Amino acid sequence: MKYSKEEVMQYVNEEDVKFIRLAFCDVFGRQKNISIMPDELPRAFEHGIAFDASAIAGFGDEAHSDLFLHPDPETLSWLPWRPEQGKVVRMFCSITYPNGRPFECDTRTLLKTAVKDAAKAGYTFYFGAEQEFYLFELDDRNLPTKTPYDNAGYMDIAPDDKGENVRREICLTLEQMGIRPESSHHEEGPGQNEIDFKYTEALAAADNVMTFQTVVKTSAKRNGLFADFSAKPLDTEAGSGFHINISVKPDTASKTLEKTIAGILDKAVPMTVFLNPTDNSYKRLGKLKAPRYVSWSAENRSQLVRVPAASGEYRRAELRSPDPTANPYIAFTLMIRAGLYGIENGLSLPDPLDVNLYKADEKTLSNLKKLPVDLKEAKVAAMMDDFIKKNIPDKILQIFCK
């Protein structure tokens, strides 16, 4: 349900809400928040709430530290793991300078702008997220270990799959917060899990990713576990992906989606630093279903982009290179911008590559463009690319690449 400002204030008064969390994230997608009391809510809506941004990665220094949070009432959600009496609710925020000018490192506003530009061009993009994560045991000091919670494999069941009850708790919590999980299962690695949720419009989808990671980490902690969203937490086991499903409307005879895919393939290399932003990210790529080459195919999971078997409203493309350390607001922004680039320039898809790239010969591989092999190469590719410079504010680009 989407709330207005008046409905939020009514909800707070009627539902015994005592704390309101104003949520935002830094440029790398790490969620932050400030809690305010109900009496401060009218001021938050009218003027915003000031905060010291000097300690937030990339947000400024002590000389220019004041920024303002402006809550988005449509994102109101209560936090089911907090007490029933004296409820805690959360709203995502936009960020501005004191004079009201949008803050260029506010990646949520960056995505909102991309959505508006797509709408002006006549298109709406939808996203569905599939995030994998590991559950690890805690030591006797309650600190994370690298000991997986179980030794189950892909889609195994209990009792081998010990994460079943944790996933159940996560899914039920998400439902209480208005997010619809589609499926959940054990993944390939020991202690590795995946939960997918229903596709939606871009901004809500990115907000859902942020909420999802918070719910997973909270549920894991409540069960005496640690949830790890890094790309490659165990060197010898499967990495964790952030598979992003994208569709576009209208999609007459599927041509719009094809041009969208062509645009994403064309810009995949310079986009990589934002989709795989850590050194650890590059330990995953090219191994165990994680792509290394710029290619596409129907259904084939060794490719960068695959088009799953589906029709009608479920027809979509899946980008398989990102990992869960990516900022979803930046990731979705770049995918929309690349999709629009493909549509506006009438790009054509190359021929599909219907081979298993993990077993392909050198001749086949030598004809393919490769994703960056490490973070340094990814940074260089982004810094040299005009598409990235046009669509990513220079301040964000410098933070990621310098």
C-alpha atoms as one frame of an Amber mdcrd trajectory, in Angstrom:
protein
   0.000   0.000   0.000   1.210   3.478  -0.888   0.593   6.109   1.777   0.218
   9.893   1.578   1.792  12.200   4.178  -1.555  12.608   5.906  -2.116   8.842
   5.980   1.342   8.285   7.455   0.659  10.704  10.302  -2.742   9.094  10.900
  -1.135   5.637  10.945   1.506   6.780  13.421  -1.141   8.194  15.753  -3.513
   5.220  15.558  -1.016   2.340  15.610   1.044   3.279  18.669   4.167   4.137
  16.661   6.945   5.484  18.864   9.941   5.525  16.506  10.235   6.436  12.822
  13.388   5.350  11.025  14.453   7.582   8.144  16.431   5.231   5.909  18.955
   5.965   3.159  22.170   4.396   1.872  25.684   5.486   1.050  26.990   5.299
  -2.523  27.950   1.638  -2.054  24.421   0.673  -1.000  25.089   0.252   2.718
  21.867   1.153   4.500  21.855   3.863   7.170  19.103   5.463   9.227  18.149
   8.070  11.789  15.266   7.497  14.212  12.919  10.349  15.039   9.961  10.585
  17.410   6.375  11.043  16.139   6.306  14.735  17.116   9.088  15.377  14.587
   7.225  13.837  11.649   5.480  17.041  10.417   8.862  18.821  10.361  10.420
  15.897   8.480   7.770  16.123   5.762   7.823  19.909   5.578  11.524  20.742
   5.837  13.492  17.511   6.131  15.681  16.308   8.972  19.293  17.500   9.056
  22.133  15.064   9.639  25.935  15.168   9.751  27.022  13.532   6.503  30.778
  13.826   7.081  31.078  10.264   8.395  29.109   8.680   5.504  31.259   7.260
   2.704  31.448   9.811  -0.095  28.963  12.246   1.434  31.296  15.103   2.281
  33.752  16.371   4.865  33.587  18.389   8.071  33.548  21.662   6.140  30.361
  20.808   4.193  28.614  18.240   6.341  24.947  19.261   6.615  22.465  17.360
   4.452  18.707  16.835   4.823  16.598  13.663   4.724  13.128  13.907   3.175
  10.980  10.824   3.873   8.968   9.282   1.048   5.535   8.499   2.572   4.808
   5.861  -0.079   7.533   3.657   1.414   6.091   3.446   4.940   6.526  -0.007
   6.457   6.473  -1.277  10.009   9.294  -3.485  11.260   7.671  -6.752  12.435
  10.675  -7.831  14.532  10.332  -4.781  16.783   7.827  -4.721  19.723   4.068
  -4.618  19.066   3.690  -1.901  21.677   5.600   1.202  20.698   5.920   0.155
  17.048   8.871   1.081  14.852   8.250   2.071  11.224  10.594   2.938   8.390
  10.505   5.219   5.348  13.114   5.600   2.631  14.331   9.148   2.037  15.689
  11.457  -0.616  18.670  13.632   0.299  19.202  17.330  -0.395  21.585  20.133
   0.409  20.331  22.786   2.898  19.089  24.935  -0.022  16.913  22.092  -1.307
  19.145  21.100  -4.227  19.253  17.312  -4.744  22.422  15.714  -3.417  24.333
  14.164  -6.315  25.425  11.117  -4.296  21.838  10.191  -3.432  21.591   7.062
  -5.573  17.863   6.620  -4.903  17.206  10.000  -6.552  19.526   8.921  -9.388
  17.202   5.976 -10.058  14.080   8.137  -9.759  15.473  10.396 -12.486  16.179
   7.429 -14.770  12.616   6.158 -14.242  11.192   9.586 -15.133  13.338   9.824
 -18.269  12.214   6.362 -19.352   8.576   7.376 -18.833   9.102  10.495 -20.968
  10.411   8.213 -23.703   7.292   6.049 -23.342   8.739   3.063 -21.448   8.390
   1.479 -18.027  11.038  -0.933 -16.766  10.308  -3.687 -14.262  12.815  -5.567
 -12.127  12.827  -8.814 -10.190  15.699  -9.609  -7.846  17.281 -12.946  -7.025
  19.857 -12.624  -4.241  21.926 -15.461  -2.829  23.502 -15.435   0.621  25.331
 -17.731   3.022  24.351 -18.550   6.597  27.359 -19.017   8.887  27.581 -20.035
  12.516  28.685 -17.636  15.248  31.535 -18.338  17.659  31.347 -18.280  21.459
  31.819 -14.486  21.387  28.869 -14.106  18.988  31.168 -13.185  16.090  30.822
 -14.588  12.542  32.794 -17.656  11.521  33.264 -19.281   8.113  31.535 -22.455
   9.282  28.426 -22.993   7.115  25.138 -23.627   8.911  24.689 -26.884   6.958
  26.282 -29.029   4.273  23.243 -29.312   2.006  23.293 -28.764  -1.763  21.058
 -27.346  -4.468  17.358 -27.561  -3.558  18.004 -30.158  -0.858  15.356 -30.553
   1.827  15.347 -30.888   5.606  16.952 -32.333   7.622  20.003 -31.794   5.359
  18.776 -28.268   4.635  18.918 -26.561   8.036  18.061 -23.128   6.625  14.434
 -24.024   5.899  13.015 -22.394   9.042  15.170 -19.284   8.637  13.961 -18.833
   5.054  10.382 -19.337   6.248  10.809 -16.595   8.849  12.326 -14.286   6.230
   9.494 -14.865   3.752   6.778 -14.326   6.356   8.454 -11.135   7.559   8.712
  -9.822   4.012   5.016 -10.531   3.479   4.163  -8.556   6.615   6.105  -5.649
   5.118   4.226  -5.802   1.825   6.903  -7.601  -0.223   5.843 -10.762  -2.061
   8.423 -13.564  -2.110   7.991 -15.905  -5.096  10.216 -18.808  -4.114  12.967
 -19.865  -1.727  15.382 -22.781  -1.664  18.808 -24.016  -0.657  21.523 -23.098
  -3.129  24.598 -25.029  -4.294  27.035 -24.020  -1.581  26.954 -25.344   1.998
  24.798 -22.955   4.011  23.907 -21.017   0.849  20.324 -19.872   0.271  18.246
 -17.951  -2.242  14.932 -16.104  -1.985  13.325 -14.503  -5.055  10.562 -11.930
  -4.981   7.990 -10.738  -7.477   8.972  -8.215 -10.121   7.844  -4.616  -9.735
   8.692  -1.128 -10.963  12.306  -0.050 -10.623  12.240   2.167  -7.528  10.100
  -0.214  -5.475  12.286  -3.134  -6.618  15.458  -1.400  -5.404  13.801  -0.482
  -2.095  12.782  -4.138  -1.755  16.386  -5.268  -2.194  17.473  -2.955   0.620
  14.650  -4.232   2.823  15.425  -7.835   1.928  19.036  -7.661   3.076  17.981
  -6.058   6.367  15.343  -8.745   6.987  17.758 -11.567   6.136  20.477 -10.233
   8.439  17.970  -9.620  11.242  16.372 -13.066  10.939  19.777 -14.737  10.814
  20.887 -12.940  13.972  17.644 -13.910  15.762  18.479 -17.515  14.954  22.059
 -17.292  16.202  23.556 -17.053  12.700  25.347 -14.595  10.427  24.078 -13.776
   6.931  26.903 -13.114   4.473  26.096 -11.272   1.228  29.663 -11.086  -0.098
  30.301 -12.331  -3.629  32.661 -15.188  -2.737  32.703 -15.932   1.001  34.266
 -19.406   0.553  37.069 -19.784  -2.003  36.208 -23.346  -2.999  32.410 -23.030
  -3.064  29.828 -21.298  -5.250  29.760 -17.516  -5.197  26.617 -15.526  -4.428
  24.919 -13.732  -7.295  22.450 -10.876  -7.556  20.615 -12.006 -10.687  18.546
  -9.115 -12.020  15.501  -9.804 -14.168  14.431  -6.918 -16.382  11.384  -6.426
 -18.570  10.056  -3.391 -20.403   6.628  -2.187 -21.449   5.442  -1.782 -24.083
   7.269  -4.692 -25.706   5.691  -4.995 -29.140   6.579  -8.382 -30.652   9.457
  -8.539 -28.117  11.554  -6.098 -30.142  11.796  -3.589 -27.300  13.187  -6.209
 -24.949  15.677  -7.343 -27.599  16.962  -3.788 -28.045  17.137  -3.437 -24.250
  19.275  -6.565 -24.011  21.472  -5.327 -26.860  22.063  -2.061 -25.002  22.963
  -3.860 -21.767  25.399  -6.147 -23.609  26.963  -3.160 -25.346  27.594  -1.362
 -22.023  28.285  -4.404 -19.839  32.038  -3.895 -19.510  32.056  -0.249 -18.325
  29.069  -0.968 -16.038  30.901  -3.786 -14.256  32.575  -1.742 -11.496  29.111
  -0.757 -10.231  27.690  -4.281 -10.499  30.757  -5.918  -8.936  32.266  -3.229
  -6.682  34.704  -5.204  -4.480  37.956  -7.099  -4.990  36.126 -10.191  -3.751
  33.589  -9.802  -6.599  36.147 -10.939  -9.171  36.832 -14.227  -7.400  33.288
 -15.226  -8.374  33.143 -14.234 -12.043  33.873 -17.011 -14.513  33.268 -19.828
 -12.040  30.306 -22.030 -11.092  27.575 -20.373 -13.226  28.967 -16.845 -12.824
  29.674 -15.315 -16.286  33.020 -14.179 -17.649  32.130 -13.259 -21.247  29.728
 -10.777 -22.858  27.183 -13.051 -24.513  23.544 -14.070 -24.334  21.361 -17.082
 -24.908  17.950 -18.512 -24.141  17.975 -20.364 -20.814  21.773 -21.023 -20.836
  23.155 -20.184 -17.376  26.768 -19.842 -18.507  25.967 -16.606 -20.358  26.015
 -13.002 -19.150  22.378 -12.536 -20.163  19.844 -15.309 -20.515  16.225 -15.124
 -21.594  14.321 -17.589 -19.396  11.555 -19.747 -20.831   8.464 -17.559 -20.339
   5.853 -15.674 -22.319   3.526 -12.701 -22.050   3.976 -10.560 -18.940   6.624
 -12.969 -17.606   8.960 -12.531 -20.583  12.159 -11.014 -19.299  15.938 -11.005
 -19.523  18.213 -12.007 -16.665  21.560 -10.276 -16.097  23.757 -12.751 -14.218
  26.990 -10.880 -13.494  26.017  -8.621 -10.527  26.619  -9.746  -6.961  24.853
  -8.710  -3.721  27.462  -6.077  -2.849  26.136  -3.896  -5.711  24.071  -0.820
  -4.886  20.664  -1.728  -6.420  19.788   1.900  -7.132  22.901   2.321  -9.289
  22.537  -1.130 -10.869  18.938  -0.509 -11.946  19.773   3.025 -13.096  22.492
   1.762 -15.423  20.334  -1.067 -16.762  17.539   1.396 -17.590  19.994   3.811
 -19.215  21.637   1.016 -21.216  18.218  -0.305 -22.220  17.136   3.140 -23.424
  20.434   3.455 -25.292  19.694   0.194 -27.086  16.094   1.195 -27.885  16.875
   4.727 -29.046  19.760   3.586 -31.243  17.915   0.577 -32.650  20.626  -1.854
 -31.561  20.335  -5.428 -32.779  21.142  -8.469 -30.710  24.137 -10.527 -31.793
  23.458 -14.177 -32.474  22.775 -16.196 -29.320  25.635 -18.351 -28.100  24.091
 -21.708 -27.295  27.179 -23.370 -25.872  28.422 -24.041 -22.354  31.130 -21.406
 -21.965  32.723 -23.285 -19.062  33.548 -26.115 -21.491  34.037 -24.127 -24.707
  37.269 -24.335 -26.725  39.758 -21.482 -27.006  38.662 -20.617 -30.560  35.103
 -19.940 -29.397  36.224 -17.943 -26.381  38.767 -15.869 -28.301  35.977 -14.214
 -30.302  34.121 -13.016 -27.217  34.496  -9.788 -25.269  35.432 -10.457 -21.633
  34.263  -8.797 -18.455  37.054  -7.130 -16.429  39.272  -9.630 -14.645  39.704
  -7.537 -11.498  38.515  -4.355  -9.807  41.374  -2.261 -11.200  40.484  -3.153
 -14.788  36.799  -2.471 -14.080  37.611   0.993 -12.724  39.624   1.890 -15.816
  36.828   0.710 -18.115  34.301   2.927 -16.315  36.540   6.001 -16.177  37.164
   5.861 -19.924  33.549   5.383 -21.004  31.341   8.262 -22.205  28.105   6.391
 -21.397  29.161   6.072 -17.742  30.319   9.687 -17.563  26.950  10.829 -18.940
  24.800   8.787 -16.573  26.799   8.581 -13.332  27.534  11.851 -11.486  31.236
  12.610 -11.463  31.375  12.576  -7.678  30.042   8.993  -7.550  32.356   7.947
 -10.379  35.375   9.305  -8.504  34.367   7.507  -5.301  34.090   4.171  -7.085
  37.106   4.534  -9.354  39.765   6.536  -7.529
